[in-house]
Amino acid sequence: MKADLAMSDSTLRLTTAQAIIKYLANQYIEIDGQEMRVCGGGFGIFGHGNVTCLGEALYDARDALPLYRGQNEQSMGFAAAGYSKQWLRQRFMFCTASAGPGTANLLTSAALAHANRLPMLMLCGDTYVTRLPDPVLQQLEHFNNPALGVNDAFKSVSRYWDRITHPAQIIQSLPAALATMLDAADCGPAFIGLPQDVQGWTFDYPAAFFEKRVHRIRRQSPDVRDIAEAAALLAGAERPMIIAGGGVQYAGAVAELTSFAKTHNIPVVETIAGRANLLQDDPLNIGPVGVTGSDSANAIAERADVIVAIGTRLQDFTTGSWTAFAQDARIIGVNVGRHDAMKHMSLPVIGDAKLSITALGAALNGYTGPASWVDFARSERAKWVAYTDDITTPGNGPNSYCQVIRTVNDLCDPRDRVVAAAGGLPAEVTAHWQTKDIGTVDVEFGFSCMGYEISGGWGARIAQFEREPDQDTIIFTGDGSYMMMNSDIYSSVLTGHKLIICVLDNGGFAVINKLQNNTGNESFNNLIADCPTVPHPFAVDFQAHAAAMGANAETVSNPAEFGEAFKRAKAATKTSVIVMQVDAYEGWTTEGHTWWEVGTPHVSDNPKVTEKHLEVEAERVKQRKGV
């Protein structure tokens, strides 16, 4: 970045936009002994709110901070989230959007990043500070509050929010945003609003502000008293269990978790975000827990007397809306975030997972879980594996999600990354994917956001290419999510970041149709065939559509053909899309579920709805009331 005028050896005169980009380009992080830029670049769509000033600054920095042209701002945010997950929150991407609808499109992806505790920097256009041209194109006018605009909506979905009204403010704001994004406990998206006039204003910045800085993510040690109390509780357990969440991977604590479980003979279950903490064949891996879990994990969850919850926010799909555990079970919440560590009156151990697991293990004085308890857990796991082997066998029923999942699972390389989100596919991936290597699964159920799959996969592939260029990113998406957001097929082809996209077409939003039916309601407005405003339903030609965006594409009829197509996709050098129809009603995983609280009508003219309401409410007796 060239300064317009060097005022002295200690200052640089730059525009606000130039200073932001120069600062980001000089921020580094040390990962596995190697220094690299903490910001991997960005995703951008230019408009009048960011092209003239921020665009000018980014052009000069295009080698240091590569800018990927997006097709939709929401998908750019999803891609940034996928990138951050792949880098285990140690690196991030920025997203830049124009003022007005371009920025507003980022709201959903900011919410996804916020729910999943993922760093993402948003550099978004804003209205003029001077207000001389008001009202400007795309400005929202609030008659009693001229300072209020669409960017204020991001306050609820950002961990850090600021609007720059003077160039000097970034000297404080940028380090604060970066510190938030790299904080293990407070991690999440940062939003910086950039008024169109302020972007181009100049300031004499201290040269020291732009000096290279190497960041390290701090590890918080747990309080020794908390460790002692937790160890005393766990040492008295007759049926202990560990819930391993996504925070285990973010803390780099997989080895410590595995060693702790083995040393103390404690069975482990995984959350959705914690999938791929343990390998499939680990003898203490009892399976995924909760609403989209396994009979084996849920069987020990409802019997466990002490539960060590590590790196999980205990979302309702994990807890079965708090019915998955015994009423008198005690929870030890091991989490770097105080908010998550203390949920449901847990005994909190607030600290980094790696340090906390090690400290807790040292304090246990040789405690091991009873052999009879572990034998029970393993026998339940064996039953679950037999069930999944049966249901995923092609030919056992109509074409299904899980048959394709197992087909791909058997053929993929251990380090290939699988991505799924929302709908029925993430539940089926969670239940049936057999982990071949650690940290290879991204099931986006934090915000359960349809449309994440392809965009998040593209972002993950960009990150994956930086470390493991020979591996593949494999995406499972339904036809509903595909129709919501598919333009990053084109992005992946344009940028040369190959994806393998498995499109499983069941004719609409089949999993919500299933929920509709399971609560006694008639199929309505979910499957295309059941939409009263659609007089002549027809099938989308996903193969032709994907091919039109430059991808290899083919349609197959059954899992065996799918397997052959997958082999061809593995051998290809560009994005491949494989399409197969699956049954909307049959082939779902019917086992492994816990109760999930869903609001149902207390009165209805439909007797089936009333009957199902009573069935749902009957299960509420298991629900823990905050203790």
N, C-alpha and C positions, 0 to 999 in steps of 0.2 A: 504494500500500500504506500503510495507516495503522498506526502504532505503537500498541501498547496503552498505553504510557506513555513519554513522552520524559523520560529521566533528566536530560539536560542538552543543551546545544546541540551537543555533540560525540558523543553516543551515541543510539541508538534501541533500545528494547526491543522485540524481535520474536521470534516463534517461529522455530524452525529452518526450517520450510517457508516462512514468510513472507519470511525473509531470503534464501533461495535464489532465490525468484521475483523479489524486488525487485532483487537483484543482476543476474540475467539480463536483466531489462527495461531495465537501464541500460548494457548492453554493446553497442557499435556497431562497425561496420566501414565503411571507406571503399572504395567500388567505383566506378570510373570517375568519381571526383570527387564522388560522392554518398554521404552518410552514411545508413546504415540499421541497424536492429538486426541484430546478428550471429545471433541466435536468431530464426527466423521464426515461432516458436510451437511447438506440440507436438501429439502424438497421444496420446490417453489413453483407458483403460478403468478406471473406478473400482471399487474393492473395499474391504474393511475395512482393507487395508494402506495406502491412500493417499487415500481420499475425505474423511475428517474433517479432516485437517490440511493436506495438500498441496492437496486440493480446495478448501478454504476460501481458501487463498492464491491459487490460480489464478483463482477467481471474481473477486476484487478486481482482478486483472490481465488480465481477459479481453479488453480492448481492445488492450492493448500486446502481449500474447502469446496470440493466438487458439489455442484448444484444439479440435482436430478429434477427434470421437468415433470411435474405431476399432471394428471388428467382431471383430478377432482381433489379439492382441498381436504375433504374428509378422508379420502384414501391416502393422501400424503401423511396425515396424522397416524393412520393405521400402520403405514409403512415405517414411520419413525418409531412406533411402539414395538413392532416386530424386530427392528434393528436393535433397540435397547434390550429386549429380552435375550436375543442371541448373544449380546455382549454382557449378559448378566448385570445390567444396569451400570456398568463401568464406563460406558461411552454413550453418547446421545447424538441425535440429529436435530437440526432446527427445521422449522416449517415457516415459510414466509407466504403471506397472502395479502391481497389488496384490501382496502377498506370496504366495508359493507358486506355483501353476500359472500365474497371470497373468504373473509375472516369468519363469518358466521358459520360457514360450512365446517370449520374446524371444531365446533363445539362438541360434537359427538365423539370425535377421536380424543379430544382433551379429557372428556369424561372417562373414556376407556383407560387412558393413561393414568388418570387420577385413581380410579378404582383398583387398578393393578399395581399402583405405586411405581410407575415407570417414568424416567426422566425424558422430557421432550421440551424443547425450547421453541416458543412461538414468537416470531417477529412480525407483527401485523400492522398494516396501515391503519391510520386513525384520522379523524377530522382535524381541521386546522386550529392550532392554539390561538392564533390571532382572531379567529372568527370573522375575519374581514370578508371572505367569500360566502359566508353562510347564507342559506343552506346549500351545501355542496351535493354533488351527485352521490346517491346511495346513502346519504346521511339520514339517520332517524332523528326526528325533532321531538323533544319532550318540552312542552310549552312552559312548564314550571321548573325545569332543570336543564339548562343548556349544556351542562357538562356531561350529562348522561347519554351514553351511546351503546351500540351493540357490543363494544368491547367490554363493557362493564358486566355483561353476562358471563364472562369467563372467570369472574371472581369465585363462583361456586364450583368450578371444575379445575382450578389451578391451586398448586401449593404455594406459588409465589406469583404476585400480580403487581404490575406497575405500569403507569403511563408516563412517558418521558415528555416533560414540558419545557425542559431546558437541557442543552447538550451536556452540561456538567453533571447532570444526575446519573449518567451511566457509570461514572466513577464509583458510585456506591451501588447502583442497581445491578450491574452485570456480575460482580463478585457475589452479591447476595443470591442472585438467581442460580449461579453455578453451585454455590454452597448448598442450596436447597436440593438441587438435582443430584448431587453426589452424597447427600446425607442418607445413611441407611435407614434411619427412622422416619425422616420427613420427606423421603424421595417422592417425586411426582413432577407434573408438568409446570413449567414456568412460562408466564405470559408477559410480554412487553409490548405495550401499545406505542406506536411510533407515528405521531401526527405528521402529516405530509410536509408541513413547513419546517418543523423541527428537524426532520431527517437531513435536510440540506444546510441547516445552520452550522456555523463553525465555532470552534472553541480551541483554546490553547491548552491541550492536554499534557499532563506530566508524562515525559518519555518513560518514566519508570512503570507507568500503568501498562505499558505494552511489552515489558520484558517477559521473557519466557518463564513460565511457572509450571512446575510439575506437581500435580495433585496426587494425593493418596487418600483412599477411602478409610476413614478412621474405624477402628474396632473398639466398641465400648465393652469394658469388662463388667461382669455382673457384680452386684453387691455380695460380699462374702456371707452376710447374714441371710440373704435370700437363698443362696446356694445351700447353706446349712439347713434351713427350714425345708427346702425342697427335697434335699437328700434324706432327711428324717422321715418325711412323708412317703417317699418312694421306697425307702428301705423296709417299710412296713406293709408294702403292697403284696397281695396274694395273686392278683390278676392285673399286672401292669401292662400298659400299651403305649406305644409312641405314635403320634400323628405327625407325619413329616410333610411340611408345606413347602411352598415355593421359596420361602426365605432361606431354607437349607442350601439351595443352589446359589442364591444370591450372595450368601456369606462364604461360599466355597467350603462348606462344612460337610459335604457328602462323605468323605473318608472318616471324619470324626463320628458322624451319625452311624455309619456301618460298623465301626469299631466299638462304639458304645453299646449298640444293640447286641452285638456278638458277645462282648465281654460280660454283659449283665443279663444275657439271655432274655431279651424283651422283644416281643413281636412288634412289627412296624406296619402301619397302614399309611397310604398316601392320599393327599388331597388332589383335587384336579390340577392345581398349580404345581403340586409337588410330584406329579407323575415323572418318572425317570429319575427319581432320587436313588432308587435301588434297581438292580438288574432283575429280570424275570426269574432267574434261577436262584436268587438269594434265598436261603432256607428260612429267613425271618421276614421275608416279604409276604405279607398276608393279603395284599391287594388294595385296590382303591376303596375308600370309605364314603358312605353317604348316599344321597338320592340317586346318583349315577354311579354307584360303587359296586361292590361285590358282596355276595352272601357271606363270604369268609370274613372280610373286614368288618362288616356290620354285625356278624355273630359275636366277635370278640368285643366290639365297641359297646354292645348292650350289656356285657358281663363284666367289663373292666372296672376295677375299683379305683385305680389311679391312672390318669391319662396325662402323658407328657406331650403337650402340643407345642411343636417346635416350628417357628417360622410360618405360622398360619394365622389368618384373620378370622378363622372359624365362621365362614360364610354359611348360609342356611343349607346349601347343597352338601356341605361337609357334615353338618350337625343334624341333618334331617329335620330342619326347623327346630332343633334342640329336643328331638325325640330319640336320637340314635344312642344316647348314653343313659346309664342307670341314674335314677334320681339322686342317689347318694354317692355317685362317683365324684372323686376329687380331681380337679384339673390343675396341672402345673403349666403355666403359660410362659414358655421360653420365647422371648421376642425382643428384638431391638427397639420396637415401638411400644411405648407404655400403653397406648390405647388398645392395642391388640393383646398385650400380655395380661391385662386385667379383666378380660371379658368373662362374664358369668361367674364372678367372684372367684376367679382362678387365683392360685398362689403365684404371684408374678416373679419371674426371673428376667429382669430387664437387662438385656445385653446382647452382644454379637453371638450368633448361634455357635460358631466355631469355638470361641472362648468359653461360652456357657456350658456347652456339652462336655468339654474337657474338664472344666471345674466341677461340674456335677458328678462326672465319673470318678474323679479323684476323691470326692467326699462320700462316696457310697460304701467304701470299706469292704469291697468284695461281695456286695449283694448281687444275687442272681435270681431271676424269675423262676418260679417253680417249674420243674420239668413237665408236670402234668398239664399245666396251663399252656405251655408252648406246644406240647404234643396235640392238645385240642385245637390250637390255632392252625397248626400245620395240616391236621386232618380236614379242617374246614376249607383250607386253601386247596387241598387236593380235590375236594368235591367241586369247588368252583372252576378249577382248571379243566376238569372233565366236562363240566357243563359248557364252558366256552369252546372247548375243542369240538363238541358236538354241534352247537348252534352255528359255529362259523364254518362248518364243513359245506362246501358247495354241493347243492343237490338236496340238502336237508331243508326243504321248504323253498319258497320262491326266492328270486334274487333279493339280497338284502345288503344293508350297509355293512354288517359285521362280516359277511362273507368276503366282500371286497377288502375290508380292513385286514383280515387275516391273509388274504392273497398277497397284498402289498407288503405286509409285515414279513412274510416268509421270503420275499424276493429282494427287499431293500438291503442296503449296506448298513452295518452297525452305526455309523456316524451320520447317516442321512437324517434330516430333520423333518418331523411331521407336524403340520399345522392344521388346526380345525377350530371352529368357533360357532357358537349359538346353534339353534335347531337341534335335530336329533343326532347329528354326526359326532359332536363332542362327547355326548354321553356314551355313544357306542365305542369311540376311540378310547375314552377313559376306562371303560369296562374291559375291552378286549385287546388293546395294544400290548404286545409283549416286548418289554424294554430290552434292547440289545446293548445299549451303551448309555452312560449317564448324560442327562441334560439334553436329550434329543427330541423332546416332546413339548409342543406349545399348544395347549388347549385353552383358548381364550374364553373363559367362563366368568371372569371377574366382573365384566360389564355385560357379558353374554351378547355380544354385538354382531349381528348379522352383517355381512359385507367385509369383515376383517380378514377373511381367509386369504384371498388372493393378494390384497394389498399388504397385509401383514407378512405374508409369505415372501413378497417381493423385497420388503425391508429386511427380513431375516436372511434372504439370499444375498443381499448386498453385504451384510455383515459376515455371513458364512464364507463368502468368496474371499474376504480379507484374511481368513485364517485357514479354511479348509476348502479350497477352490474345487477339489475333485469330488466333493460330496454333493448330494442333491437335496433340495427342499421339496418335500412332497405335501401337497395340499388336498385335503378332503373338503368338498363343498357340495351342498345341495343345490337344486335348481332355484330355490327361493333366494338364497344368498347370492348365487351367481347373478340373478337378475337385478339384485340391489346394487352390486358393485363388481364390475368385471373389467374395467378399462385398464387395469394394471397388467392384464395379459399383454396389451400393447406396450406398456411401459417395460415389461420384462424383455420383450422382443427388441425394443428400441435400444435398451442399454446392454443387451447381451447377458442378462442374468437369468439363466435358464430355470424354469420351474416345471414340475410335473403336477398337473392339476387333474384330480379325479372328480368328475362331475357326476353325481348320483341323482338321477331325476325321478322323483316320485309324484310329480304332477301338482306341486304347490307347497304349502306350508304344512307338511304331513304331521310333524311332531305336535304342533298346536292343535291340529285336527284330532290327534290322538288324545290330547288333554281334554279337548272339548267333549269327545265321546266318553272318556273315562269319568267325567263329572255329570253324565246323563244327558248332555246336550246333543242335539242333532248336528251333523256336519253342515257347516255354514260359513262360507266366505274364506275358507282356508285352502282347500283343494280347488283347483281351477274348475273342476267339474261341478263343484257345489256353490259356485258364485252365481247368484240370481241375476246379476247384471251382465253375465257372459252368455249370450244366446248360443254361440257356436264355439266351444272350447277347441283348441288345437295345440299341438306340441311344438315347442321351440326347437329349431334345428341348431342345437348348441355346437355341433361340429362345424357347420358352415359359419356360424357367428365367430367362433374362435379362430378359424382359418382366415376369416376376413381381417383379423387383427394381426396376422402374420405367424400364428402358432401352427405347429403340427397338430392335427386333430383327427380323431377317428372315433367311431361309435361301435360298441361291442354289445353282444347279446347276453353274455353270461360271465361268471367269474373266471372260467378257464381262458376265455378269449381276453378278458381283462388282463390276466397275468401275462399273456403273450404281448399285448399292447404295452404293458408296463416295461417289459424287457426292451422293447423298441424305444420307448421314451428314455430309459436309462442310457441307451447307446447314442441317443440324439444329442446334438450340440445346441439346440434351442428349445424353447418352451413347448411342451406337449400337453394337449388336453385330451383326456380319455373320458368318453361319455357312456353311461349305462343306465338303463331304466331299472328301478327297484320298486317293490310293492309298497304301497302307501299304508297298508293295514297289517300285513303279515311280515314275519321275520324280525320283529323288534326283540330286543333283549327283555324278557319278562321277569327275570330274577335279578336279585342284587339291589333292589330299591328300598329305601326307607321312606317313611311318611314325609310329605312335603306340604307345608301349609299353603293352600290356595283358597282364596275367597270364593265361597260358593253361595248361591241364593238360599236364604233361610226359608223363603216361601216361593212356590212356583206352581203354575197350572200343569206342568209336566211332571207326572208321578216319578219318572226316572230321575229327574233332577233332584226331587225331594229325597228319594231313596239314597242317592249318592251323597247328598249333603249330610244325611245322618251317618253314613258310613265314614265319611271324612272326619266328622266331629267326634265319632267314637274313638278314634285314634289319638285325640288330643290329650287323653289322660296320661300319656307318656311324656308330655312336653314339660321340660324343666322350666320353672318359673323364675329364671334369673339367678338360680343358685346351682 
